[in-house]
């Protein structure tokens, strides 16, 4: 279970909305992927780009559950949150949330990522440097 939560403020932009001015639902997944990248950037000195590009590790999504609780409108300021809820030998399970500044839940996701080799495209144990960074940031197995 996680002892830390990674958060980022986010303003809902025009490009994320449908003609009615509310977030077009797939855009939440883009927001959460950007949050994931920022989180890995905060954990590893070479960041997400180095994890993928230099180290040739991947973290594809293998399972996703999403609940849409309330709409977000263009111009809304929201908080995006990422929490590790389980660390397996080859996977991470995350809880992702989008809330208003007042705490209203807008959208929540439970996502399972598997670490892979980009050479073989097969699952691998969580790379040692990522596991060490998770443990030093307060995540536990």
Secondary structure, DSSP 4 states (H G I P E B T S, - for coil): --S--EEEEEEPPGGGB-TTSBB-THHHHHHHHHHHHHHHHHHSTTHHHIIIIIS-EEEEEEEEEEEE-S--BTT-EEEEEEEEEEE-SSEEEEEEEEEETT--EEEEEEEEEEEEETTT-SB-PPPHHHHHHHHHTT---
